[in-house]
Amino acid sequence: MEAQVARCAGLYVHKGEIVACVRLTEVPGWPVDLRLHTFGATARVGTGSTTLGS
């Protein structure tokens, strides 16, 4: 199968976590580099802490 796009990304947003996924290929036919990173779904505002989605 031939890659149609050299780079793409997606986000999975859930109440407790956010997962970012990036797929990269520089040259058609070369292996695809897949990178995943998971973040906690809390944001600090000022001195307090707020949970996203609440």
N, C-alpha and C positions, 0 to 999 in steps of 0.2 A: 504494500500500500504506500502511496506517495503522499507526503505531507503537503497540505494545501496552505497552511499558515506556519510561519517560522516560529512565532511566539504567541502563546495564549495564557490566560490566567483566570482563576475563579476563586470565589469566596464561599465558604459554608458558614453561615451565621446561625448559631444556636444559643439558647439561653445561657449556657455555661461556658461556651468557648467559640472562638472564631478560627477557622482553618483557611489559610491561604495556600493555593496551589499554582505553580508556574511551570509550564512546559516550554522548553527551549530547544531549538535545533538551528544550527548556523548553516549547515550545508545539506541539501537534499540527499537522502540515503545514509546519512550519519545517524548514530544513536540519538535518541531524545533524552535530554537532561530534565528530570522531574524533581522539583523542589517543593517540599511541604513545610509549613511552619504553623504551629498552633499557639494561639494567644488566649489568655484568660479573658472572659467577657466582663471585666470590671473596669471602670474608668474613675480616676481620682479627679475630683473637682474641689479646688481649694484645699481645705484641711480634711474634709470628709471623703467618703467613698460612695459611689453610686453604682449599682448593678444595672447593666443595660437590660432592657426588657421588663423592668419592674414598674 
